[in-house]
Amino acid sequence: MPSLNKVTPQVAVLSQTEHRVSLALTITADLDYFRGHFPDAPILAGVVQLDWAVKYAQQYLGFGPQVQDLEVLKFQVVTTPNMTVNLTLERNAKGKCVFSYQSDKGQHASGRIVFCE
């Protein structure tokens, strides 16, 4: 029986090293996050994009379970249903996670996540 709640995009790893991963996220219209979020012009909320960046940084780069701080958080281009965006996550020299979402429409979001040590 299919799940009634769909909260994650389809994910494909484009490239991965010890300190960097690039993921293709296919964001389908049936994600729960689009329900009621501007029904005539649905967009993916920034908090969801941030949540995914945290989740995939933990999963693919081994960051810890808790976030301490967010730095230079920017949302530039809205993300809409049926898009594929590339999420790049990188552990920088200071141990912070630098992330960015991009597609053929431009840069959607970017920032730095500071995880607790």
MMTF fields as JSON, N, C-alpha, C and O atoms, coordinates in Angstrom:
{
  "mmtfVersion": "1.0.0",
  "mmtfProducer": "UNKNOWN",
  "numBonds": 467,
  "numAtoms": 468,
  "numGroups": 117,
  "numChains": 1,
  "numModels": 1,
  "chainsPerModel": [1],
  "groupsPerChain": [117],
  "chainIdList": ["A"],
  "bondAtomList": [4, 2, 8, 6, 12, 10, 16, 14, 20, 18, 24, 22, 28, 26, 32, 30, 36, 34, 40, 38, 44, 42, 48, 46, 52, 50, 56, 54, 60, 58, 64, 62, 68, 66, 72, 70, 76, 74, 80, 78, 84, 82, 88, 86, 92, 90, 96, 94, 100, 98, 104, 102, 108, 106, 112, 110, 116, 114, 120, 118, 124, 122, 128, 126, 132, 130, 136, 134, 140, 138, 144, 142, 148, 146, 152, 150, 156, 154, 160, 158, 164, 162, 168, 166, 172, 170, 176, 174, 180, 178, 184, 182, 188, 186, 192, 190, 196, 194, 200, 198, 204, 202, 208, 206, 212, 210, 216, 214, 220, 218, 224, 222, 228, 226, 232, 230, 236, 234, 240, 238, 244, 242, 248, 246, 252, 250, 256, 254, 260, 258, 264, 262, 268, 266, 272, 270, 276, 274, 280, 278, 284, 282, 288, 286, 292, 290, 296, 294, 300, 298, 304, 302, 308, 306, 312, 310, 316, 314, 320, 318, 324, 322, 328, 326, 332, 330, 336, 334, 340, 338, 344, 342, 348, 346, 352, 350, 356, 354, 360, 358, 364, 362, 368, 366, 372, 370, 376, 374, 380, 378, 384, 382, 388, 386, 392, 390, 396, 394, 400, 398, 404, 402, 408, 406, 412, 410, 416, 414, 420, 418, 424, 422, 428, 426, 432, 430, 436, 434, 440, 438, 444, 442, 448, 446, 452, 450, 456, 454, 460, 458, 464, 462],
  "bondOrderList": [1, 1, 1, 1, 1, 1, 1, 1, 1, 1, 1, 1, 1, 1, 1, 1, 1, 1, 1, 1, 1, 1, 1, 1, 1, 1, 1, 1, 1, 1, 1, 1, 1, 1, 1, 1, 1, 1, 1, 1, 1, 1, 1, 1, 1, 1, 1, 1, 1, 1, 1, 1, 1, 1, 1, 1, 1, 1, 1, 1, 1, 1, 1, 1, 1, 1, 1, 1, 1, 1, 1, 1, 1, 1, 1, 1, 1, 1, 1, 1, 1, 1, 1, 1, 1, 1, 1, 1, 1, 1, 1, 1, 1, 1, 1, 1, 1, 1, 1, 1, 1, 1, 1, 1, 1, 1, 1, 1, 1, 1, 1, 1, 1, 1, 1, 1],
  "groupList": [{"groupName": "MET", "atomNameList": ["N", "CA", "C", "O"], "elementList": ["N", "C", "C", "O"], "formalChargeList": [0, 0, 0, 0], "bondAtomList": [1, 0, 2, 1, 3, 2], "bondOrderList": [1, 1, 2], "singleLetterCode": "M", "chemCompType": "L-PEPTIDE LINKING"}, {"groupName": "PRO", "atomNameList": ["N", "CA", "C", "O"], "elementList": ["N", "C", "C", "O"], "formalChargeList": [0, 0, 0, 0], "bondAtomList": [1, 0, 2, 1, 3, 2], "bondOrderList": [1, 1, 2], "singleLetterCode": "P", "chemCompType": "L-PEPTIDE LINKING"}, {"groupName": "SER", "atomNameList": ["N", "CA", "C", "O"], "elementList": ["N", "C", "C", "O"], "formalChargeList": [0, 0, 0, 0], "bondAtomList": [1, 0, 2, 1, 3, 2], "bondOrderList": [1, 1, 2], "singleLetterCode": "S", "chemCompType": "L-PEPTIDE LINKING"}, {"groupName": "LEU", "atomNameList": ["N", "CA", "C", "O"], "elementList": ["N", "C", "C", "O"], "formalChargeList": [0, 0, 0, 0], "bondAtomList": [1, 0, 2, 1, 3, 2], "bondOrderList": [1, 1, 2], "singleLetterCode": "L", "chemCompType": "L-PEPTIDE LINKING"}, {"groupName": "ASN", "atomNameList": ["N", "CA", "C", "O"], "elementList": ["N", "C", "C", "O"], "formalChargeList": [0, 0, 0, 0], "bondAtomList": [1, 0, 2, 1, 3, 2], "bondOrderList": [1, 1, 2], "singleLetterCode": "N", "chemCompType": "L-PEPTIDE LINKING"}, {"groupName": "LYS", "atomNameList": ["N", "CA", "C", "O"], "elementList": ["N", "C", "C", "O"], "formalChargeList": [0, 0, 0, 0], "bondAtomList": [1, 0, 2, 1, 3, 2], "bondOrderList": [1, 1, 2], "singleLetterCode": "K", "chemCompType": "L-PEPTIDE LINKING"}, {"groupName": "VAL", "atomNameList": ["N", "CA", "C", "O"], "elementList": ["N", "C", "C", "O"], "formalChargeList": [0, 0, 0, 0], "bondAtomList": [1, 0, 2, 1, 3, 2], "bondOrderList": [1, 1, 2], "singleLetterCode": "V", "chemCompType": "L-PEPTIDE LINKING"}, {"groupName": "THR", "atomNameList": ["N", "CA", "C", "O"], "elementList": ["N", "C", "C", "O"], "formalChargeList": [0, 0, 0, 0], "bondAtomList": [1, 0, 2, 1, 3, 2], "bondOrderList": [1, 1, 2], "singleLetterCode": "T", "chemCompType": "L-PEPTIDE LINKING"}, {"groupName": "GLN", "atomNameList": ["N", "CA", "C", "O"], "elementList": ["N", "C", "C", "O"], "formalChargeList": [0, 0, 0, 0], "bondAtomList": [1, 0, 2, 1, 3, 2], "bondOrderList": [1, 1, 2], "singleLetterCode": "Q", "chemCompType": "L-PEPTIDE LINKING"}, {"groupName": "ALA", "atomNameList": ["N", "CA", "C", "O"], "elementList": ["N", "C", "C", "O"], "formalChargeList": [0, 0, 0, 0], "bondAtomList": [1, 0, 2, 1, 3, 2], "bondOrderList": [1, 1, 2], "singleLetterCode": "A", "chemCompType": "L-PEPTIDE LINKING"}, {"groupName": "GLU", "atomNameList": ["N", "CA", "C", "O"], "elementList": ["N", "C", "C", "O"], "formalChargeList": [0, 0, 0, 0], "bondAtomList": [1, 0, 2, 1, 3, 2], "bondOrderList": [1, 1, 2], "singleLetterCode": "E", "chemCompType": "L-PEPTIDE LINKING"}, {"groupName": "HIS", "atomNameList": ["N", "CA", "C", "O"], "elementList": ["N", "C", "C", "O"], "formalChargeList": [0, 0, 0, 0], "bondAtomList": [1, 0, 2, 1, 3, 2], "bondOrderList": [1, 1, 2], "singleLetterCode": "H", "chemCompType": "L-PEPTIDE LINKING"}, {"groupName": "ARG", "atomNameList": ["N", "CA", "C", "O"], "elementList": ["N", "C", "C", "O"], "formalChargeList": [0, 0, 0, 0], "bondAtomList": [1, 0, 2, 1, 3, 2], "bondOrderList": [1, 1, 2], "singleLetterCode": "R", "chemCompType": "L-PEPTIDE LINKING"}, {"groupName": "ILE", "atomNameList": ["N", "CA", "C", "O"], "elementList": ["N", "C", "C", "O"], "formalChargeList": [0, 0, 0, 0], "bondAtomList": [1, 0, 2, 1, 3, 2], "bondOrderList": [1, 1, 2], "singleLetterCode": "I", "chemCompType": "L-PEPTIDE LINKING"}, {"groupName": "ASP", "atomNameList": ["N", "CA", "C", "O"], "elementList": ["N", "C", "C", "O"], "formalChargeList": [0, 0, 0, 0], "bondAtomList": [1, 0, 2, 1, 3, 2], "bondOrderList": [1, 1, 2], "singleLetterCode": "D", "chemCompType": "L-PEPTIDE LINKING"}, {"groupName": "TYR", "atomNameList": ["N", "CA", "C", "O"], "elementList": ["N", "C", "C", "O"], "formalChargeList": [0, 0, 0, 0], "bondAtomList": [1, 0, 2, 1, 3, 2], "bondOrderList": [1, 1, 2], "singleLetterCode": "Y", "chemCompType": "L-PEPTIDE LINKING"}, {"groupName": "PHE", "atomNameList": ["N", "CA", "C", "O"], "elementList": ["N", "C", "C", "O"], "formalChargeList": [0, 0, 0, 0], "bondAtomList": [1, 0, 2, 1, 3, 2], "bondOrderList": [1, 1, 2], "singleLetterCode": "F", "chemCompType": "L-PEPTIDE LINKING"}, {"groupName": "GLY", "atomNameList": ["N", "CA", "C", "O"], "elementList": ["N", "C", "C", "O"], "formalChargeList": [0, 0, 0, 0], "bondAtomList": [1, 0, 2, 1, 3, 2], "bondOrderList": [1, 1, 2], "singleLetterCode": "G", "chemCompType": "PEPTIDE LINKING"}, {"groupName": "TRP", "atomNameList": ["N", "CA", "C", "O"], "elementList": ["N", "C", "C", "O"], "formalChargeList": [0, 0, 0, 0], "bondAtomList": [1, 0, 2, 1, 3, 2], "bondOrderList": [1, 1, 2], "singleLetterCode": "W", "chemCompType": "L-PEPTIDE LINKING"}, {"groupName": "CYS", "atomNameList": ["N", "CA", "C", "O"], "elementList": ["N", "C", "C", "O"], "formalChargeList": [0, 0, 0, 0], "bondAtomList": [1, 0, 2, 1, 3, 2], "bondOrderList": [1, 1, 2], "singleLetterCode": "C", "chemCompType": "L-PEPTIDE LINKING"}],
  "groupTypeList": [0, 1, 2, 3, 4, 5, 6, 7, 1, 8, 6, 9, 6, 3, 2, 8, 7, 10, 11, 12, 6, 2, 3, 9, 3, 7, 13, 7, 9, 14, 3, 14, 15, 16, 12, 17, 11, 16, 1, 14, 9, 1, 13, 3, 9, 17, 6, 6, 8, 3, 14, 18, 9, 6, 5, 15, 9, 8, 8, 15, 3, 17, 16, 17, 1, 8, 6, 8, 14, 3, 10, 6, 3, 5, 16, 8, 6, 6, 7, 7, 1, 4, 0, 7, 6, 4, 3, 7, 3, 10, 12, 4, 9, 5, 17, 5, 19, 6, 16, 2, 15, 8, 2, 14, 5, 17, 8, 11, 9, 2, 17, 12, 13, 6, 16, 19, 10],
  "groupIdList": [1, 2, 3, 4, 5, 6, 7, 8, 9, 10, 11, 12, 13, 14, 15, 16, 17, 18, 19, 20, 21, 22, 23, 24, 25, 26, 27, 28, 29, 30, 31, 32, 33, 34, 35, 36, 37, 38, 39, 40, 41, 42, 43, 44, 45, 46, 47, 48, 49, 50, 51, 52, 53, 54, 55, 56, 57, 58, 59, 60, 61, 62, 63, 64, 65, 66, 67, 68, 69, 70, 71, 72, 73, 74, 75, 76, 77, 78, 79, 80, 81, 82, 83, 84, 85, 86, 87, 88, 89, 90, 91, 92, 93, 94, 95, 96, 97, 98, 99, 100, 101, 102, 103, 104, 105, 106, 107, 108, 109, 110, 111, 112, 113, 114, 115, 116, 117],
  "secStructList": [7, 7, 7, 1, 7, 7, 7, 1, 7, 3, 3, 3, 3, 3, 3, 3, 7, 1, 1, 3, 3, 3, 3, 3, 3, 3, 3, 7, 6, 6, 7, 4, 4, 4, 6, 6, 1, 1, 6, 6, 1, 7, 7, 7, 7, 2, 2, 2, 2, 2, 2, 2, 2, 2, 2, 2, 2, 2, 2, 2, 2, 7, 7, 7, 1, 7, 3, 3, 3, 3, 3, 3, 3, 3, 3, 7, 1, 7, 7, 7, 6, 6, 3, 3, 3, 3, 3, 3, 3, 3, 3, 7, 6, 6, 1, 7, 3, 3, 3, 3, 3, 3, 3, 6, 6, 3, 3, 3, 3, 3, 3, 3, 3, 3, 3, 7, 7],
  "xCoordList": [0.836, 0.0, 0.881, 1.785, 0.66, 1.503, 1.318, 0.262, 2.372, 2.337, 1.376, 1.303, 0.647, -0.253, 0.486, 0.009, 1.65, 2.442, 3.696, 4.489, 3.87, 5.078, 5.817, 5.376, 6.949, 7.651, 9.101, 9.801, 9.546, 10.914, 10.909, 10.077, 11.845, 11.95, 12.64, 13.179, 12.609, 13.414, 14.849, 15.091, 15.798, 17.185, 18.1, 18.006, 18.984, 20.031, 21.361, 21.473, 22.364, 23.694, 24.38, 24.557, 24.763, 25.473, 26.972, 27.646, 27.493, 28.915, 29.086, 28.296, 30.139, 30.376, 31.847, 32.491, 32.37, 33.703, 33.553, 32.436, 34.647, 34.592, 33.977, 33.284, 34.227, 33.784, 32.725, 32.346, 32.24, 31.293, 30.374, 30.805, 29.105, 28.164, 27.252, 26.872, 26.917, 25.974, 24.825, 25.031, 23.602, 22.411, 21.434, 21.287, 20.77, 19.66, 18.381, 18.126, 17.583, 16.324, 15.178, 15.019, 14.385, 13.205, 12.032, 11.633, 11.501, 10.479, 9.121, 8.731, 8.42, 7.147, 5.999, 6.085, 4.944, 3.789, 3.022, 2.223, 3.251, 2.493, 3.122, 2.644, 4.178, 4.754, 3.752, 3.085, 3.657, 2.731, 2.972, 2.035, 4.199, 4.549, 3.836, 3.737, 3.345, 2.645, 1.17, 0.522, 0.634, -0.791, -1.057, -0.485, -1.931, -2.308, -1.286, -1.53, -0.143, 0.904, 0.765, 1.487, -0.165, -0.506, -1.072, -0.383, -2.305, -2.909, -2.87, -2.727, -2.994, -2.983, -1.575, -1.396, -0.594, 0.801, 1.699, 2.375, 1.718, 2.451, 3.959, 4.555, 4.558, 6.016, 6.483, 5.721, 7.74, 8.343, 8.901, 9.745, 8.433, 8.846, 10.343, 10.949, 10.918, 12.341, 12.715, 13.799, 11.833, 12.12, 12.254, 13.021, 11.525, 11.635, 12.988, 13.653, 13.393, 14.704, 15.823, 16.787, 15.695, 16.681, 16.686, 17.749, 15.501, 15.394, 16.072, 16.793, 15.84, 16.48, 18.0, 18.724, 18.494, 19.941, 20.547, 21.594, 19.891, 20.367, 20.355, 21.347, 19.233, 19.072, 20.124, 20.752, 20.315, 21.259, 22.709, 23.583, 22.988, 24.344, 24.673, 25.794, 23.694, 23.9, 24.079, 24.964, 23.24, 23.248, 24.503, 25.111, 24.887, 25.974, 27.342, 28.366, 27.373, 28.663, 28.959, 29.986, 28.061, 28.326, 28.255, 28.867, 27.528, 27.373, 26.527, 25.749, 26.686, 25.982, 24.49, 23.985, 23.783, 22.318, 21.722, 20.532, 22.522, 21.938, 22.585, 23.797, 21.742, 22.199, 22.404, 21.556, 23.531, 23.843, 23.434, 22.925, 23.661, 23.421, 23.262, 23.672, 22.656, 22.554, 23.224, 23.07, 23.964, 24.668, 24.345, 24.137, 24.309, 24.086, 23.029, 23.265, 21.888, 20.794, 20.103, 19.649, 20.026, 19.42, 18.488, 18.787, 17.359, 16.426, 16.24, 15.731, 16.652, 16.661, 15.556, 14.877, 15.362, 14.386, 13.47, 13.945, 12.156, 11.222, 11.354, 11.686, 11.083, 11.081, 9.632, 8.868, 9.264, 7.882, 7.767, 8.781, 6.557, 6.367, 6.927, 6.991, 7.323, 7.821, 9.105, 9.311, 9.961, 11.286, 12.33, 12.096, 13.47, 14.645, 15.657, 16.013, 16.12, 17.135, 18.346, 18.225, 19.503, 20.729, 21.056, 21.132, 21.244, 21.655, 23.113, 23.47, 23.95, 25.364, 25.625, 25.259, 26.261, 26.614, 28.115, 28.682, 28.759, 30.209, 30.62, 30.155, 31.499, 32.097, 33.3, 34.277, 33.234, 34.334, 35.454, 35.355, 36.524, 37.705, 37.402, 38.127, 36.347, 35.973, 34.977, 34.489, 34.669, 33.764, 32.292, 31.443, 31.982, 30.596, 30.096, 30.889, 28.796, 28.202, 27.716, 26.811, 28.32, 27.897, 26.963, 27.303, 25.777, 24.836, 24.311, 24.28, 23.897, 23.213, 22.305, 22.626, 21.164, 20.198, 20.236, 20.119, 20.4, 20.439, 19.667, 19.532, 19.168, 18.537, 18.784, 19.531, 18.162, 18.309, 17.648, 17.837, 16.883, 16.259, 17.162, 16.831, 18.299, 19.239, 19.452, 19.126, 20.008, 20.245, 18.972, 18.447, 18.487, 17.251, 17.502, 16.777, 18.512, 18.795, 20.25, 20.871, 20.777, 22.145, 22.33, 21.531, 23.392, 23.706, 24.75, 25.318, 24.99, 25.916, 25.189, 24.463, 25.4, 24.813, 25.959, 26.932, 25.831, 26.808, 26.182, 25.166, 26.797, 26.31, 27.035, 28.178, 26.381, 27.006, 28.089, 27.952, 29.143, 30.225, 30.046, 30.861],
  "yCoordList": [-1.179, 0.0, 1.243, 1.332, 2.207, 3.397, 4.274, 4.278, 5.013, 5.921, 7.073, 7.582, 7.473, 8.612, 9.933, 10.962, 9.911, 11.123, 11.045, 10.113, 12.019, 12.074, 13.344, 14.448, 13.179, 14.34, 14.469, 15.407, 13.54, 13.641, 13.58, 12.91, 14.287, 14.24, 12.946, 12.203, 12.7, 11.609, 12.135, 13.247, 11.329, 11.771, 10.896, 9.669, 11.538, 10.834, 11.503, 12.727, 10.701, 11.237, 11.51, 10.601, 12.764, 13.141, 12.953, 12.487, 13.318, 13.116, 13.161, 13.78, 12.491, 12.474, 12.248, 11.382, 13.059, 12.858, 12.871, 12.929, 12.818, 12.813, 14.103, 14.07, 15.236, 16.527, 17.233, 18.362, 16.586, 17.262, 16.237, 15.146, 16.609, 15.769, 16.672, 17.763, 16.194, 16.897, 15.939, 14.82, 16.399, 15.574, 16.22, 17.442, 15.406, 15.878, 15.521, 14.35, 16.529, 16.319, 16.574, 17.684, 15.55, 15.705, 15.993, 15.154, 17.184, 17.678, 17.571, 18.44, 16.501, 16.222, 17.0, 17.415, 17.187, 17.962, 17.284, 17.932, 15.982, 15.273, 15.343, 14.675, 16.135, 16.301, 17.004, 17.954, 16.532, 17.126, 18.616, 19.353, 19.069, 20.47, 21.449, 22.636, 20.972, 21.861, 22.023, 22.955, 21.132, 21.218, 22.464, 22.642, 23.326, 24.522, 25.63, 26.7, 25.397, 26.427, 27.148, 26.864, 28.072, 28.831, 27.908, 27.613, 27.458, 26.484, 26.882, 26.017, 28.165, 28.592, 28.744, 28.759, 28.855, 28.993, 28.383, 29.115, 27.045, 26.392, 26.601, 26.571, 26.814, 26.918, 26.058, 25.771, 25.656, 24.888, 25.868, 26.703, 25.764, 26.69, 26.596, 25.529, 27.73, 27.778, 26.89, 26.308, 26.776, 25.933, 24.467, 23.724, 24.046, 22.68, 22.495, 21.479, 23.468, 23.379, 23.316, 22.568, 24.093, 24.06, 22.697, 22.144, 22.162, 20.852, 19.779, 18.93, 19.819, 18.838, 19.007, 18.012, 20.239, 20.467, 19.86, 19.216, 20.061, 19.478, 17.954, 17.298, 17.405, 15.946, 15.301, 14.314, 15.855, 15.243, 15.506, 14.703, 16.606, 16.836, 15.784, 15.28, 15.461, 14.413, 13.055, 12.284, 12.774, 11.465, 11.236, 10.168, 12.224, 12.011, 12.493, 11.998, 13.457, 13.998, 13.751, 14.196, 13.043, 12.635, 13.737, 13.61, 14.815, 15.852, 15.314, 14.376, 15.917, 15.486, 15.769, 16.373, 15.327, 15.393, 16.769, 16.981, 17.705, 18.987, 20.163, 20.198, 21.128, 22.36, 23.408, 23.592, 24.088, 25.147, 26.518, 27.355, 26.744, 28.078, 27.995, 27.023, 29.036, 29.207, 30.52, 31.515, 30.525, 31.731, 32.025, 31.113, 33.281, 33.8, 33.02, 32.611, 32.824, 32.101, 33.009, 34.1, 32.548, 33.346, 32.472, 31.313, 33.052, 32.398, 33.34, 34.449, 32.899, 33.78, 33.494, 34.422, 32.25, 31.868, 30.807, 29.836, 30.99, 30.016, 28.659, 28.56, 27.624, 26.246, 25.811, 25.914, 25.328, 24.968, 23.463, 22.793, 22.94, 21.514, 21.104, 21.894, 19.846, 19.218, 19.84, 19.964, 20.229, 20.743, 19.724, 18.934, 19.764, 19.067, 20.134, 20.967, 20.105, 21.045, 20.256, 19.127, 20.863, 20.251, 20.86, 22.08, 20.006, 20.429, 20.038, 18.862, 21.043, 20.799, 21.091, 22.147, 20.142, 20.253, 20.058, 19.144, 20.928, 20.818, 21.136, 22.111, 20.3, 20.572, 21.475, 21.046, 22.737, 23.657, 23.483, 22.656, 24.273, 24.14, 24.407, 23.927, 25.163, 25.464, 24.455, 24.625, 23.4, 22.364, 22.708, 22.026, 23.758, 24.157, 23.536, 23.173, 23.419, 22.884, 24.039, 24.78, 24.181, 25.179, 24.464, 23.405, 25.044, 24.396, 25.382, 26.592, 24.83, 25.647, 24.755, 23.605, 25.321, 24.696, 25.467, 26.692, 24.755, 25.403, 24.582, 23.365, 25.266, 24.606, 25.471, 26.448, 25.113, 25.932, 27.298, 28.173, 27.496, 28.795, 29.691, 30.853, 29.165, 29.95, 29.344, 28.181, 30.156, 29.706, 29.939, 31.051, 28.871, 28.935, 29.329, 30.152, 28.749, 29.011, 28.667, 27.871, 29.292, 28.995, 29.419, 30.175, 28.919, 29.298, 28.391, 27.524, 28.612, 27.775, 27.288, 28.035, 26.028, 25.405, 25.062, 24.417, 25.497, 25.153, 24.072, 24.297, 22.902, 21.792, 21.798, 22.244, 21.309, 21.156, 20.087, 19.114, 20.281, 19.281, 18.256, 17.341],
  "zCoordList": [0.0, 0.0, 0.0, 0.831, -0.894, -0.95, 0.284, 0.917, 0.603, 1.739, 1.467, 0.349, 2.488, 2.352, 2.482, 2.004, 3.126, 3.316, 2.47, 2.601, 1.609, 0.79, 1.153, 0.833, 1.825, 2.356, 1.871, 2.252, 1.041, 0.534, -0.988, -1.598, -1.578, -3.035, -3.471, -2.651, -4.764, -5.32, -5.374, -5.843, -4.892, -4.772, -5.616, -5.583, -6.373, -7.112, -6.791, -6.843, -6.46, -6.189, -7.525, -8.337, -7.746, -8.97, -8.812, -9.73, -7.641, -7.335, -5.829, -5.117, -5.351, -3.915, -3.63, -4.221, -2.698, -2.144, -0.626, -0.112, 0.076, 1.538, 2.092, 3.109, 1.428, 1.961, 1.123, 1.436, 0.06, -0.825, -1.49, -1.865, -1.628, -2.348, -3.174, -2.747, -4.349, -5.218, -5.497, -5.966, -5.198, -5.329, -6.299, -6.32, -7.096, -7.921, -7.176, -6.895, -6.859, -6.157, -7.116, -7.625, -7.361, -8.2, -7.268, -6.46, -7.4, -6.483, -7.169, -7.949, -6.867, -7.532, -6.888, -5.732, -7.643, -7.19, -6.062, -5.386, -5.847, -4.815, -3.423, -2.506, -3.246, -1.911, -1.001, -1.411, 0.225, 1.194, 1.395, 1.702, 1.229, 1.484, 0.552, 0.864, -0.575, -1.501, -1.151, -1.627, -0.33, 0.03, 0.857, 1.932, 0.346, 1.086, 1.081, 1.638, 0.46, 0.403, -0.935, -1.891, -0.979, -2.168, -3.256, -4.232, -3.098, -4.009, -5.495, -6.358, -5.793, -7.193, -7.765, -8.983, -6.905, -7.341, -6.269, -5.545, -6.154, -5.063, -5.152, -6.229, -3.97, -3.873, -2.704, -1.781, -2.761, -1.682, -0.657, -0.984, 0.571, 1.625, 1.891, 1.782, 2.24, 2.564, 3.732, 3.744, 4.718, 5.875, 5.459, 6.07, 4.436, 3.928, 3.255, 3.457, 2.461, 1.8, 2.833, 2.666, 3.89, 4.965, 5.658, 5.939, 5.931, 6.561, 5.713, 6.237, 4.415, 3.534, 3.52, 3.512, 3.515, 3.538, 4.8, 4.739, 5.942, 7.203, 7.12, 7.437, 6.694, 6.619, 5.72, 6.103, 4.532, 3.597, 3.991, 3.663, 4.684, 5.219, 6.272, 6.329, 7.096, 8.1, 7.431, 7.799, 6.456, 5.8, 4.959, 5.03, 4.172, 3.212, 3.688, 3.217, 4.618, 5.048, 6.521, 7.033, 7.204, 8.577, 9.615, 10.676, 9.349, 10.365, 11.511, 11.335, 12.688, 13.893, 13.859, 12.913, 14.905, 14.901, 15.205, 14.976, 15.715, 16.122, 15.411, 15.197, 15.051, 14.426, 15.507, 16.38, 15.439, 16.404, 15.869, 16.615, 14.565, 14.016, 12.5, 11.867, 11.938, 10.495, 10.138, 10.847, 9.046, 8.623, 7.16, 6.36, 6.835, 5.47, 4.685, 3.548, 5.29, 4.664, 3.653, 3.996, 2.394, 1.333, 0.501, 0.213, 0.125, -0.785, -1.966, -1.805, -3.157, -4.308, -5.318, -5.757, -5.691, -6.716, -6.119, -5.531, -6.27, -5.687, -6.37, -7.551, -5.589, -6.078, -6.185, -5.226, -7.35, -7.635, -7.924, -8.12, -7.949, -8.223, -9.587, -10.529, -9.647, -10.881, -11.402, -12.609, -10.467, -10.81, -10.353, -9.438, -11.006, -10.498, -10.145, -10.979, -8.901, -8.444, -7.974, -7.498, -8.115, -7.625, -6.269, -6.124, -5.295, -3.961, -3.788, -3.859, -3.56, -3.301, -1.829, -1.313, -1.17, 0.243, 0.363, -0.237, 1.146, 1.292, 2.723, 3.313, 3.276, 4.59, 4.333, 3.721, 4.801, 4.528, 5.553, 6.459, 5.399, 6.246, 7.723, 8.596, 8.011, 9.397, 9.961, 11.078, 9.193, 9.665, 9.539, 10.113, 8.795, 8.575, 7.275, 6.407, 7.147, 5.924, 5.056, 5.438, 3.901, 2.921, 1.955, 1.429, 1.72, 0.813, -0.213, 0.013, -1.354, -2.361, -3.188, -3.487, -3.547, -4.442, -5.749, -5.75, -6.87, -8.179, -9.199, -9.07, -10.209, -11.351, -12.571, -12.509, -13.674, -14.871, -14.707, -15.552, -13.643, -13.351, -12.511, -12.277, -12.056, -11.252, -9.885, -9.643, -8.985, -7.613, -6.806, -6.755, -6.178, -5.41, -3.954, -3.397, -3.353, -1.942, -1.656, -2.36, -0.6, -0.188, 1.264, 1.817, 1.86, 3.227, 3.834, 3.169, 5.123, 5.897, 7.132, 7.787, 7.432, 8.612, 9.568, 9.178, 10.811, 11.833, 12.7, 13.357, 12.693, 13.508, 14.851, 14.938, 15.885, 17.201, 17.098, 16.357, 17.838, 17.808, 18.878, 19.0]
}
